[in-house]
C-alpha cells in the first residue's frame, strides 16, 4: 500500500489561500566543493538532464565528475557569491516578495507567493508541503523558464507531480509551461535593453545568449531552440533592429556531445575578426541573474572577447525583481488563474467565510445524522 503524505490541515473556520509557486533551477548552499558536490549529485542524477542509461551514467557521475567538477565549480561560484549568499537565491526571494505585494494590491483574495528550486534549497517538495500546511487548496506553479525545455520546465513538473502523487488530498493544480512569446515579457526585455542604451549607448551587435541543451534533445522534439528564436525575433522587431544587428547563441555546454549552435564563447571570440569591437549581451532565458550570467557571461566571456581583440562587452542584467518583470508576472498569474475565486476582483472575505460556515454546518449535520 502506498504511504500518503501528512495529516489533513483543513480548518473549517479559516478561509484557505490560493498559492503561487515560482520555480527556478537551483543553487548550492555555499561556494565550497562539498556543497557543490551535493548540488551536482542531485542535478546530474536527473534523467531529464542526462538521458543516458543509468548503468552507464552512474559510474561516470560518481567515479569522475563528482570527483573533479565540484572544486572547479566552487571556484566559479566564489567569484559571484555575496555577503547575502547566492545571487540566484537572494534574487528569487526578492522577486517572490515583490510579486506577493503586487498581487495583494490587485486582488482582495488570500494569495500566498513562494519560491522553490528544482535542485538545492528551498526544494519544491518541502515548499509545497508548507503551502499545504497553510491550508492552500489551489496551486499555480510557474517555472521561471520563459522558453520550454524538458531539461528545465519538464523537470520542474516531474518534481511537482511526484510530490502531489504522495498527497492524500490533491489541490486544484495549474502549471505554466512557457511564456516565451508573452507580449509583456517581450516588452520588459525591450525596456531593459533601451534603459541600457540610454546609459551606455548602442553597441554594434546585441547578442542574445541562451542556455544550451544537447542537439539530440532538440531533434527528439524539444521545442526550446524554436522558442528561443521566437523570443529573439519578437524582441528584435520590438527594438527596431535589423537581422544582422542581433545574434542568437547558446552557452553553458557540458560534455563532449554536440549542443545547440552557435556557441556563445566561439561567437564572441570570432566577432573582433569581423570588425565588431563593441557588443552588448542579454540572456533572455534567465529570469534572475545567476552563475551563468554573472560569471560565465559578465566575467569569463567578457575576458574572452577582449582577448580576441574586442574593446567593450557589456552584460545587460536579467529582469530580476524589477518593476517590469513583477508587473509581467502578476499579469501572467492573473490570467493563468482565471476562474479561481481568490483571483476574482469581486472576491469577498464575508462571502467566503459564509460559504465556509455553510460547509461546516453541513458536515456537522451529516455527522450528527450518522450517530
DRENBAMI-684325 format. One record per residue (C-alpha): chain; residue number from 0; residue in one letter; x, y, z. Coordinates in nm, 4 decimals, m for minus. Layout:
ch|i|aa|east|north|up
A|NUM|A|X|Y|Z
...
# end
This chain:
ch|i|aa|east|north|up
A|0|X|0.0000|0.0000|0.0000
A|1|X|0.1322|0.3479|m0.0813
A|2|X|0.2020|0.5884|0.2023
A|3|X|0.0386|0.9252|0.1551
A|4|X|0.1793|1.2462|0.2935
A|5|X|0.0643|1.4073|0.6110
A|6|X|m0.2490|1.4675|0.8063
A|7|X|m0.5264|1.6974|0.6972
A|8|X|m0.4508|2.0647|0.7556
A|9|X|m0.8066|2.1638|0.6722
A|10|X|m0.9592|2.4129|0.9149
A|11|X|m1.3296|2.4819|0.8669
A|12|X|m1.3097|2.8207|1.0353
A|13|X|m1.0297|2.9510|0.8100
A|14|X|m1.0547|3.0813|0.4536
A|15|X|m0.7831|2.8889|0.2662
A|16|X|m0.5428|3.0857|0.0476
A|17|X|m0.4523|3.0166|m0.3121
A|18|X|m0.0799|2.9661|m0.3728
A|19|X|0.1640|3.0674|m0.6446
A|20|X|0.4926|2.8801|m0.6559
A|21|X|0.7805|3.0301|m0.8561
A|22|X|1.0423|2.7718|m0.9547
A|23|X|1.3989|2.8176|m1.0726
A|24|X|1.6789|2.5737|m1.1446
A|25|X|1.8789|2.5924|m0.8239
A|26|X|2.1969|2.6904|m0.6466
A|27|X|2.4352|2.5338|m0.3958
A|28|X|2.4138|2.6312|m0.0310
A|29|X|2.7708|2.7605|m0.0274
A|30|X|3.0580|2.8165|m0.2756
A|31|X|3.2500|2.5168|m0.1454
A|32|X|3.3452|2.1838|m0.3068
A|33|X|3.1374|1.9935|m0.0510
A|34|X|2.8235|2.2000|m0.1205
A|35|X|2.8813|2.1770|m0.4961
A|36|X|2.9221|1.8015|m0.4784
A|37|X|2.5855|1.7733|m0.3039
A|38|X|2.4194|2.0074|m0.5525
A|39|X|2.5715|1.8488|m0.8644
A|40|X|2.4843|1.4998|m0.7427
A|41|X|2.1167|1.5948|m0.7357
A|42|X|2.1285|1.7962|m1.0576
A|43|X|2.3174|1.5464|m1.2732
A|44|X|2.1207|1.2474|m1.1428
A|45|X|1.8033|1.3879|m1.3037
A|46|X|1.7065|1.1741|m1.6024
A|47|X|1.5778|1.4879|m1.7762
A|48|X|1.9251|1.6398|m1.7632
A|49|X|2.1288|1.3413|m1.8734
A|50|X|1.9393|1.0987|m2.0961
A|51|X|2.1723|0.8042|m2.0669
A|52|X|2.1197|0.4523|m1.9296
A|53|X|2.1770|0.4663|m1.5544
A|54|X|2.4161|0.1716|m1.5618
A|55|X|2.6391|0.3737|m1.7944
A|56|X|2.5953|0.7180|m1.6409
A|57|X|2.6315|0.6403|m1.2692
A|58|X|2.9982|0.5266|m1.2862
A|59|X|3.0842|0.8386|m1.4903
A|60|X|2.8989|1.0672|m1.2499
A|61|X|3.0306|0.9229|m0.9250
A|62|X|3.3671|0.7985|m1.0471
A|63|X|3.4791|1.1018|m1.2472
A|64|X|3.2542|1.4090|m1.2497
A|65|X|3.1785|1.4344|m0.8770
A|66|X|3.5473|1.3904|m0.8017
A|67|X|3.6647|1.6708|m1.0305
A|68|X|3.3890|1.9187|m1.1073
A|69|X|3.2849|2.0324|m0.7535
A|70|X|3.6151|2.2103|m0.6843
A|71|X|3.6122|2.3786|m1.0263
A|72|X|3.2511|2.4905|m0.9897
A|73|X|3.3111|2.6141|m0.6344
A|74|X|3.5879|2.8412|m0.7622
A|75|X|3.3448|2.9925|m1.0148
A|76|X|3.0728|3.0460|m0.7550
A|77|X|3.3213|3.2179|m0.5274
A|78|X|3.3623|3.4896|m0.7926
A|79|X|2.9959|3.5935|m0.7692
A|80|X|2.8981|3.4990|m0.4117
A|81|X|2.7794|3.7903|m0.1996
A|82|X|2.7552|3.8606|0.1721
A|83|X|2.3854|3.7671|0.1487
A|84|X|2.4621|3.4401|m0.0298
A|85|X|2.3906|3.3109|m0.3783
A|86|X|2.2672|3.5816|m0.6187
A|87|X|2.0042|3.3428|m0.7529
A|88|X|1.8740|3.2641|m0.4031
A|89|X|1.8523|3.6276|m0.2949
A|90|X|1.7106|3.7306|m0.6322
A|91|X|1.4355|3.4691|m0.6197
A|92|X|1.3397|3.5654|m0.2648
A|93|X|1.3168|3.9312|m0.3659
A|94|X|1.1092|3.8504|m0.6739
A|95|X|0.8639|3.6316|m0.4816
A|96|X|0.8261|3.9004|m0.2169
A|97|X|0.7559|4.1735|m0.4708
A|98|X|0.5102|3.9538|m0.6618
A|99|X|0.3256|3.8833|m0.3355
A|100|X|0.2855|4.2584|m0.2799
A|101|X|0.1779|4.3193|m0.6405
A|102|X|m0.0913|4.0508|m0.6327
A|103|X|m0.2172|4.1677|m0.2932
A|104|X|m0.2577|4.5134|m0.4383
A|105|X|m0.4641|4.3881|m0.7328
A|106|X|m0.6796|4.1133|m0.5844
A|107|X|m0.8588|4.1022|m0.2472
A|108|X|m0.8484|3.7244|m0.2079
A|109|X|m0.5896|3.5476|0.0105
A|110|X|m0.2968|3.4649|m0.2197
A|111|X|0.0436|3.3474|m0.0992
A|112|X|0.3560|3.3504|m0.3193
A|113|X|0.6565|3.1290|m0.2502
A|114|X|0.9669|3.0304|m0.4446
A|115|X|1.1485|2.6986|m0.4744
A|116|X|1.4445|2.5439|m0.6528
A|117|X|1.4374|2.2315|m0.8652
A|118|X|1.7755|2.1389|m0.7157
A|119|X|1.9041|2.2633|m0.3810
A|120|X|1.7141|2.4649|m0.1245
A|121|X|1.4378|2.5546|m0.0773
A|122|X|1.3239|2.2423|m0.2582
A|123|X|0.9962|2.2058|m0.4434
A|124|X|0.8616|1.9274|m0.2209
A|125|X|0.9134|2.0988|0.1196
A|126|X|0.7740|2.4297|m0.0072
A|127|X|0.4669|2.2539|m0.1469
A|128|X|0.4168|2.0860|0.1909
A|129|X|0.4489|2.4233|0.3620
A|130|X|0.1762|2.5578|0.1333
A|131|X|m0.0436|2.2575|0.2109
A|132|X|0.0087|2.3188|0.5813
A|133|X|m0.1078|2.6781|0.5328
A|134|X|m0.4360|2.5400|0.4033
A|135|X|m0.3850|2.6217|0.0348
A|136|X|m0.6321|2.4334|m0.1811
A|137|X|m0.5344|2.5868|m0.5152
A|138|X|m0.1783|2.5841|m0.6506
A|139|X|m0.0342|2.7562|m0.9576
A|140|X|0.3232|2.6518|m1.0385
A|141|X|0.5155|2.8993|m1.2521
A|142|X|0.8645|2.7832|m1.3581
A|143|X|1.0729|3.0892|m1.4448
A|144|X|1.1962|2.9391|m1.7701
A|145|X|1.0387|3.1530|m2.0447
A|146|X|1.1303|2.9013|m2.3163
A|147|X|1.0149|2.5444|m2.2551
A|148|X|1.2635|2.2610|m2.2341
A|149|X|1.2220|1.9170|m2.0876
A|150|X|1.5505|1.9768|m1.9031
A|151|X|1.4048|2.2691|m1.7077
A|152|X|1.0269|2.3142|m1.7184
A|153|X|0.9630|1.9455|m1.7764
A|154|X|1.1833|1.8541|m1.4823
A|155|X|1.0030|2.1046|m1.2581
A|156|X|0.6717|1.9402|m1.3479
A|157|X|0.8208|1.5991|m1.2699
A|158|X|0.9164|1.7164|m0.9213
A|159|X|0.5811|1.8817|m0.8502
A|160|X|0.3902|1.5807|m0.9829
A|161|X|0.5990|1.3353|m0.7816
A|162|X|0.5209|1.5305|m0.4661
A|163|X|0.1486|1.5542|m0.5423
A|164|X|0.1416|1.1802|m0.6060
A|165|X|0.2206|1.1329|m0.2358
A|166|X|m0.0625|1.3527|m0.1095
A|167|X|m0.3917|1.2169|0.0115
A|168|X|m0.5701|1.5404|m0.0759
A|169|X|m0.4545|1.6957|m0.4030
A|170|X|m0.5278|2.0669|m0.4584
A|171|X|m0.6618|2.2317|m0.7699
A|172|X|m0.3457|2.2488|m0.9772
A|173|X|m0.2281|2.4552|m1.2730
A|174|X|0.1128|2.4721|m1.4389
A|175|X|0.2611|2.7316|m1.6765
A|176|X|0.4647|2.5571|m1.9467
A|177|X|0.6242|2.8637|m2.1094
A|178|X|0.5820|3.2342|m2.1749
A|179|X|0.8403|3.2931|m2.4469
A|180|X|0.6007|3.4926|m2.6665
A|181|X|0.4108|3.6859|m2.3992
A|182|X|0.3871|4.0497|m2.5153
A|183|X|0.4603|4.1880|m2.1679
A|184|X|0.7649|3.9613|m2.1363
A|185|X|0.8988|4.0886|m2.4696
A|186|X|0.8197|4.4446|m2.3625
A|187|X|1.0032|4.4000|m2.0315
A|188|X|1.3112|4.2694|m2.2149
A|189|X|1.2968|4.5537|m2.4650
A|190|X|1.2667|4.8184|m2.1949
A|191|X|1.5695|4.6721|m2.0142
A|192|X|1.7733|4.6972|m2.3346
A|193|X|1.6533|5.0507|m2.4037
A|194|X|1.7374|5.1589|m2.0490
A|195|X|2.0885|5.0211|m2.1002
A|196|X|2.1184|5.2081|m2.4307
A|197|X|2.0217|5.5323|m2.2621
A|198|X|2.3064|5.4931|m2.0144
A|199|X|2.5769|5.3415|m2.2370
A|200|X|2.4773|5.3932|m2.5991
A|201|X|2.4168|5.1198|m2.8566
A|202|X|2.6715|4.8541|m2.9402
A|203|X|2.7409|4.7260|m3.2895
A|204|X|2.5751|4.3960|m3.2020
A|205|X|2.3197|4.2725|m2.9489
A|206|X|2.3985|3.9118|m2.8596
A|207|X|2.1119|3.7090|m2.7122
A|208|X|2.2697|3.4212|m2.5230
A|209|X|2.0517|3.1299|m2.4097
A|210|X|2.1446|2.8267|m2.2044
A|211|X|2.2192|2.5366|m2.4381
A|212|X|2.0808|2.1842|m2.4479
A|213|X|2.2159|1.8793|m2.6312
A|214|X|2.1349|1.8945|m3.0004
A|215|X|1.9796|1.5491|m2.9931
A|216|X|1.7165|1.6671|m2.7411
A|217|X|1.6005|1.9234|m2.9963
A|218|X|1.5950|1.6605|m3.2726
A|219|X|1.3871|1.4380|m3.0426
A|220|X|1.1166|1.7055|m3.0210
A|221|X|1.2164|1.9564|m2.7523
A|222|X|1.0771|2.2982|m2.8658
A|223|X|1.3401|2.5026|m2.6833
A|224|X|1.5519|2.6014|m2.9854
A|225|X|1.2483|2.7256|m3.1774
A|226|X|1.1114|2.9179|m2.8805
A|227|X|1.4475|3.0873|m2.8214
A|228|X|1.4473|3.2096|m3.1788
A|229|X|1.0831|3.3086|m3.1416
A|230|X|1.1677|3.5296|m2.8446
A|231|X|1.4667|3.6742|m3.0306
A|232|X|1.2610|3.7637|m3.3384
A|233|X|0.9904|3.9350|m3.1349
A|234|X|1.2472|4.1272|m2.9321
A|235|X|1.4397|4.2355|m3.2426
A|236|X|1.1207|4.3600|m3.4065
A|237|X|1.0162|4.5457|m3.0922
A|238|X|1.3589|4.7154|m3.0737
A|239|X|1.3533|4.8009|m3.4427
A|240|X|1.6843|4.6298|m3.5148
A|241|X|1.7918|4.4724|m3.8435
A|242|X|1.8550|4.0977|m3.8549
A|243|X|2.2317|4.1418|m3.8803
A|244|X|2.2362|4.3524|m3.5626
A|245|X|2.1086|4.0694|m3.3404
A|246|X|2.2886|3.7390|m3.2834
A|247|X|2.1389|3.4307|m3.1146
A|248|X|2.3856|3.1941|m2.9458
A|249|X|2.3893|2.9225|m2.6801
A|250|X|2.6107|2.8899|m2.3729
A|251|X|2.6941|2.6554|m2.0834
A|252|X|2.7898|2.3400|m2.2719
A|253|X|2.8663|2.0281|m2.0726
A|254|X|3.0370|1.7140|m2.2010
A|255|X|3.1560|1.6256|m2.5498
A|256|X|2.8258|1.5838|m2.7328
A|257|X|2.7074|1.8455|m2.9832
A|258|X|2.4862|2.1126|m2.8270
A|259|X|2.2726|2.3814|m2.9853
A|260|X|2.4771|2.6129|m3.2064
A|261|X|2.6266|2.8623|m3.2473
A|262|X|2.8157|2.8546|m2.9196
A|263|X|2.8332|3.1826|m2.7294
A|264|X|3.2032|3.1609|m2.6476
A|265|X|3.3016|3.0868|m3.0083
A|266|X|3.0737|3.3618|m3.1365
A|267|X|3.2237|3.6238|m2.9058
A|268|X|3.5788|3.5118|m2.9829
A|269|X|3.5094|3.5487|m3.3556
A|270|X|3.3351|3.8872|m3.3594
A|271|X|3.6530|4.1001|m3.3460
A|272|X|3.7743|3.9290|m3.6658
A|273|X|3.4548|4.0575|m3.8294
A|274|X|3.5355|4.4104|m3.7195
A|275|X|3.2950|4.4147|m3.4220
A|276|X|3.4586|4.5872|m3.1277
A|277|X|3.1561|4.6644|m2.9083
A|278|X|2.8902|4.4082|m2.8140
A|279|X|2.6097|4.4019|m2.5577
A|280|X|2.4842|4.0693|m2.4220
A|281|X|2.1353|3.9897|m2.2929
A|282|X|2.0303|3.6467|m2.1630
A|283|X|1.6519|3.6259|m2.2213
A|284|X|1.6230|3.2708|m2.0890
A|285|X|1.7370|3.3658|m1.7377
A|286|X|1.4709|3.5394|m1.5280
A|287|X|1.7103|3.6042|m1.2386
A|288|X|2.0859|3.6549|m1.2508
A|289|X|2.2933|3.3520|m1.1586
A|290|X|2.6289|3.1821|m1.2214
A|291|X|2.5649|3.1525|m1.5951
A|292|X|2.5028|3.5231|m1.6411
A|293|X|2.7224|3.6871|m1.3771
A|294|X|3.0279|3.4647|m1.4067
A|295|X|3.0084|3.2915|m1.7435
A|296|X|2.8982|3.5958|m1.9452
A|297|X|2.9976|3.9068|m1.7476
A|298|X|3.3383|3.7723|m1.6378
A|299|X|3.4675|3.4803|m1.8451
A|300|X|3.3205|3.5648|m2.1844
A|301|X|3.3908|3.9321|m2.1271
A|302|X|3.7593|3.8424|m2.0906
A|303|X|3.7410|3.6122|m2.3927
A|304|X|3.6007|3.8902|m2.6115
A|305|X|3.8689|4.1383|m2.5033
A|306|X|4.1449|3.8817|m2.5506
A|307|X|4.0215|3.8216|m2.9057
A|308|X|4.0559|4.1910|m2.9872
A|309|X|3.7214|4.3331|m2.8786
A|310|X|3.7091|4.6613|m2.6890
A|311|X|3.3787|4.6684|m2.4988
A|312|X|3.1427|4.3955|m2.3809
A|313|X|2.8510|4.4963|m2.1603
A|314|X|2.6207|4.2489|m1.9920
A|315|X|2.2598|4.3682|m1.9626
A|316|X|2.1237|4.2278|m1.6347
A|317|X|1.8330|3.9855|m1.6114
A|318|X|1.4889|4.1225|m1.5297
A|319|X|1.5313|4.0092|m1.1671
A|320|X|1.2870|4.1789|m0.9271
A|321|X|1.2462|4.4888|m1.1417
A|322|X|0.9141|4.6667|m1.1840
A|323|X|0.8515|4.5484|m1.5403
A|324|X|0.9254|4.1867|m1.4507
A|325|X|0.6992|4.1906|m1.1457
A|326|X|0.4150|4.3517|m1.3434
A|327|X|0.4542|4.0979|m1.6233
A|328|X|0.4485|3.8017|m1.3852
A|329|X|0.1483|3.9407|m1.1974
A|330|X|m0.0407|3.9750|m1.5251
A|331|X|0.0585|3.6222|m1.6287
A|332|X|m0.0509|3.4762|m1.2935
A|333|X|m0.3871|3.6548|m1.3012
A|334|X|m0.4631|3.5245|m1.6491
A|335|X|m0.3497|3.1708|m1.5718
A|336|X|m0.5585|3.1649|m1.2513
A|337|X|m0.8835|3.2841|m1.4109
A|338|X|m1.1852|3.1132|m1.2581
A|339|X|m1.0289|3.0685|m0.9168
A|340|X|m1.2282|3.2834|m0.6716
A|341|X|m0.9253|3.4195|m0.4858
A|342|X|m0.8137|3.5858|m0.8094
A|343|X|m1.1560|3.7395|m0.8768
A|344|X|m1.1732|4.1184|m0.8207
A|345|X|m1.5165|4.0626|m0.6652
A|346|X|m1.3863|3.8187|m0.4027
A|347|X|m1.5399|3.8887|m0.0629
A|348|X|m1.3997|3.7736|0.2693
A|349|X|m1.7506|3.7903|0.4182
A|350|X|m1.8980|3.5718|0.1441
A|351|X|m1.6066|3.3256|0.1600
A|352|X|m1.6453|3.2943|0.5361
A|353|X|m2.0207|3.2410|0.4976
A|354|X|m1.9577|2.9655|0.2436
A|355|X|m1.7050|2.8042|0.4759
A|356|X|m1.9551|2.8162|0.7621
A|357|X|m2.2248|2.6632|0.5434
A|358|X|m1.9930|2.3765|0.4501
A|359|X|m1.9021|2.3237|0.8162
A|360|X|m2.2685|2.3212|0.9183
A|361|X|m2.3473|2.0619|0.6539
A|362|X|m2.0595|1.8410|0.7690
A|363|X|m2.1819|1.8634|1.1275
A|364|X|m2.5386|1.7831|1.0212
A|365|X|m2.4251|1.4749|0.8295
A|366|X|m2.2075|1.3665|1.1212
A|367|X|m2.4987|1.4010|1.3664
A|368|X|m2.7318|1.2142|1.1288
A|369|X|m2.4945|0.9144|1.1243
A|370|X|m2.4920|0.8862|1.5040
# end
